[in-house]
Amino acid sequence: MIPIALPLLSEEEAEAARAIVLSGWVSQGPQVVAFERDFAALVGAPYACAVSSCTTALHLALAALEIGPGDEVITASHSFIATANCIRYCGATPVFVDIDPATYNIDPNRVAEAITPRTRAVIAVHQMGMPCDLAALAALADRHNIVLIEDAACAAGSQIWMNGDWERIGKPRGKIACFSFHPRKVITTGEGGMLTTADPELDRKFRLMRQHGMSVPDTVRHGSSQVIFEDYLVVGFNYRMTDIQAAVGRKQLERLAQLVSQRRTIAARYGELLGNFEGLRLPAEPGWAKSNWQSYCVRLPGRVDQRAVMQSLLDQGIATRRGIMCAHREAPYANEKPRHDLHQSELAQDNSILLPIYAQMSEQDQERVADALTRELQACVVYS
Ligand SMILES: *Cc1c(COP(=O)(O)O)cnc(C)c1O
């Protein structure tokens, strides 16, 4: 069986976790502090705050900005549902706009059209690890005095050409960037997330709100020779990462550059194997973007039955996934007519499939995937 994804975890991660289990401090503590420091340094962010997932990171981002009922947040429907859900958590209104079909990322022109006096923020997704057009989106956000939040769940290790250099996603360009360390992403802590920002006040709020609004973290009380009474300053959450996860995350961070480089090689090889197939559209990077290829999404020729192709590949031991979902088609959102046209988002969901990609994937397995897919498509074209 060729899986859709496979995390690269080894003895090093197991050893790091073991050491923390035996250390006597397993909840948020010194390993989380070190992981935050390592992550901030790696992406070039002044502040990084670790949390339990990217979903909780996105919720904290909006909560710290005090976004709530009556506020609108513009985002892509064509994303994992957590992107939209975090807006609802705050009682705000998600306003979905369409994507650019070439990159599957939010279209800055559509964002511009969707801005109203109620718009407080834009959540721009770096979908499948492909950087979205941050230069255009940041300029737009500045011009309209709205906040740009990056859903960088998939984008650890992705790069963008900015200020005359390749820079990692997470270096603040928007106000806040949120990352995921779920096993489907490029590096993992089992579950986990991170917020980066250049704003010290926001970072302070994230830290307060991830830990019940507690004025003095338990690590400080634990280490103090004085008795300290804590206060609870706001209604916070328990969105903490554990030290076990953070220790694993630090090992994963050491691998990040290597993992991304391997994935880029695999993506290039898919390009060679599939590039000549008539009607199949492969993902392409804009000149200013270097994807970490968290997912490799191909667009099927028009008449091909997506489900049938996926089933046939599965029967041959190859796992695929359909194109990224559209939140506006799911029950929590489906009873509201979308304000804006989402045609490209729906086409992308219905006509694309994600192929297996992971750093350890062998050339033979890639050839198996490419052979099976092209054989299937040839059959579809012949019989349709
Ligand atoms: C995976 C993902 C999330 C959610 O991340 P979790 O860490 O699982 O909460 C949010 N947004 C996007 C775009 C994702 O791909």
The ligand as an SDF file (V2000), in Angstrom:
LIG
                    3D

 15 15  0  0  0  0  0  0  0  0999 V2000
   -4.5820   21.0720    8.7750 C   0  0  0  0  0  0  0  0  0  0  0  0
   -5.1410   22.4050    8.5850 C   0  0  0  0  0  0  0  0  0  0  0  0
   -5.6910   23.1330    9.6570 C   0  0  0  0  0  0  0  0  0  0  0  0
   -5.9040   22.5450   11.0190 C   0  0  0  0  0  0  0  0  0  0  0  0
   -4.7190   22.1850   11.6600 O   0  0  0  0  0  0  0  0  0  0  0  0
   -4.7970   21.3460   13.0200 P   0  0  0  0  0  0  0  0  0  0  0  0
   -3.4170   21.4670   13.5770 O   0  0  0  0  0  0  0  0  0  0  0  0
   -5.1530   19.9460   12.6450 O   0  0  0  0  0  0  0  0  0  0  0  0
   -5.8090   21.9790   13.8930 O   0  0  0  0  0  0  0  0  0  0  0  0
   -6.1220   24.4250    9.4180 C   0  0  0  0  0  0  0  0  0  0  0  0
   -6.0180   24.9820    8.1970 N   0  0  0  0  0  0  0  0  0  0  0  0
   -5.5120   24.3040    7.1520 C   0  0  0  0  0  0  0  0  0  0  0  0
   -5.4070   24.9820    5.8270 C   0  0  0  0  0  0  0  0  0  0  0  0
   -5.0700   22.9860    7.3040 C   0  0  0  0  0  0  0  0  0  0  0  0
   -4.6020   22.3240    6.2440 O   0  0  0  0  0  0  0  0  0  0  0  0
  1  2  1  0
  2  3  1  0
  2 14  2  0
  3  4  1  0
  3 10  2  0
  4  5  1  0
  5  6  1  0
  6  7  2  0
  6  8  1  0
  6  9  1  0
 10 11  1  0
 11 12  2  0
 12 13  1  0
 12 14  1  0
 14 15  1  0
M  END
$$$$
